[in-house]
Amino acid sequence: MLLAIRHSLRMIREDQRRRWMIVLAIAVLASFMEAAAAVMIFVLLGLVNNPGDSIDVPLIGDLRDSFPGTSSDTLIVGIAATMAVFFLLRGGVLILQAFIQNRTAQGTGAIVSRKLFAGYLAMPYAFHLSRNSAESIRNAYQSVSELVAYVLIPVVLMVSESLVVLAMLVVLAVAAPVPTAVALAVLAPLVFVVLRVVQPRLRRSGESAQSEYEIGLRSIQQGLRGVREIKVLGREGYFEEQFGRSRTQLAHAQYIRTALTEVPRISIETSLLLLIVSYLGITAATSSSVEDSLTVLGLFGYAAFRVLPGMNRVVTQLNNMKYGLAAADFVVADLDMIKRQVEATAGAVEPLPFRGELQLEDVHFRYSGAEVDALAGVELTVRPGESIGIVGPTGSGKTTLVDVILGLLAPSEGSVRVDGVDIHADLFAWQRTTGVVPQMVFLLDDTLRHNIALGIRDDEIDEELVDAAVRLAQLEDFVRELPDGLDAMVGESGVRISGGQRQRVAIARALYHQPSVLFFDEGTSALDQATEAEVIAALERLRGERTIFTVAHRLSTVRTCDRVVLVRDGQIVDSGPYESLAERHAELRPAVP
C-alpha cells in the first residue's frame, strides 16, 4: 500500500496538488456525513421502537433534553424532515466527490501519458533501436490507464472509504461496544488472512497482464505491418495463433483478478451475517430485551448497508493497488529513465551554423550487444557546400556512419565536430541544420501537405516553402493530377501512392526545412532512372549552397559528387573523385554487359 501511495505522489505535479487536496477534503466531508447519517438512523429507530423513552444518541446524549416539551410525533416528523434534507445534501456531495476525484485522476493520467510520449520522442535514437515500440506504446497508454484505474483512483477511494468505516466504527463502538469489539475481533484477522492469501496472486496476475499486453500489441503490429507478405505466403494462421495465445493469457490474468477481488467481499459479508444471526440467537437465549436488541440490530443493519460496503471497497482498493503495481512500476521506471537521460529544451532551437568544417575524429561505434564495432577509427573532414558520396558493400557501415554524423548515434569513441564544437554539446541545434531522406520512408496517414511540412501546425505551414520543395522533388506533375492536390490523403504508411512517389515526398520533406546539410541514405533508390536523373539534376543546383551526403548502391547517383568515400568493414578505406576511386577499386566500375 505504501508503495502504491509513493507511486501516486510521484505522478502528481506541483500544479495539481491543490486539486488532490480538494479531493481529499471532499472525501473527509463525505466520511463525516456518512457517520452523521448513521446517527440519524439510530435516532429514528429509537424513536419508532420506544416513543416515550429517552433517546440516547452516541457522542451527544439524550436528544429529548435538547427539545423539552416536544411530543414524540413532532420529534419524529422533525427528525425525518431533517434526514430528508440531509440525505439530499449527502447525495449531492457524493456525486461531487465522484466527479472531482475521477476528473482529477484521469487528468493526471493524461499528463503522465503525454510526459511519457514526449520523453520517448526525446530519448536517444539508440534507445529506440534496443526497445520494441510495443513496450513504449503499452507503457504510455495501457499501463497509464491501469495506473489510473488500479492505483490513483483506488488510493483516493481507500482514504475516503477508510474514513467512512472509521467514523462508523466509532458510532458502533459507542452505541454497542461489546458487539463491535466481537465483530472487530472476528473480522480483522479474517481480512488480514484473506489479504495475505489473495494479494501475492494479484501481483503476479498484474505482472502477467502487463507482459501479455505487450506481446499481444507486438503481434498486432507485426501482423498488420507485414500483411502483404503474410497474405502472399499464407501465414495468417501463425500470427493469429500468436496473438490468440497472448490474448488468452491476458484473459486468464484478468479473470483471476476479478475472481480474487471478490473473495474478501464474500468472506466479510458471510462473517458479518453470521455475527448478526449469532447475536440475535444469544439475545433470545438469554431473554434480553427484544426492543433493545432490535435497536442494536437496526444499527448493525445500517452498518451492514454502509460499513460493510465501505470495508469491502477498502479491501477491494487494496487488492486493485496490488494488481496495478506492475503497471505503476513500468511507468515509474520509464519516467525515471527519461528524467535521467533527457534534457528538456526551452523554446525554439536555432540551427547550428556550419561555416568552417565538419570533422570526424577517430570515430568508433558499437551497437548494444554486438561483439565488433560497426565503425572503427573513421576519419573524415567535410567543408560547407561539398557533395560527398558514400559507397560500399551491404553491411559495411554506411547508414551507421550517416546516423553518427546526424547525431542519432553517439560515438563509442572519438567525436564529430562542427567548427570545432562537438555536435552532442548542442545536438538539437545541429539536427535543425540537417535534412535526411531515408531508404525506408515514414509517412503519416495524412495529407501530402502535412507529410511534407511534418510536425508543423496548419497555421504555421509556409506554402511557398511547400511549393518550392514540391518543385525540387519533381512532384509537381503528380500533385497536379490529384483531385485534392496537396490535400490528398496518402494512406497508412503511404499505401495510396507508389514507392517512387513516397521517396519524392520524403525528399520534399527534407528540403522544406531548408537545411544546410542534406543526407540521402539511398534516398533515390525507389526512383526509376529517368526520375532519378531529374532529381539529381535538381540537387546539382544546390551544390555549393548546401552540403550533401549521398549514400548509394547505384554508382550513377554518386558520379557527380565532389568526393566519394568507400566504406568497408566499418572503415573508410579510400576516398577521392569518383573517376580516380573507380580506377583503384574494381567494384566501383560499371559492369560490362
Order of alpha helices (4+ residues) and beta strands (2+ residues): alpha-alpha-beta-beta-alpha-alpha-alpha-alpha-alpha-alpha-alpha-alpha-alpha-beta-beta-beta-alpha-beta-beta-alpha-beta-alpha-alpha-alpha-alpha-beta-alpha-beta-alpha-beta-beta-alpha
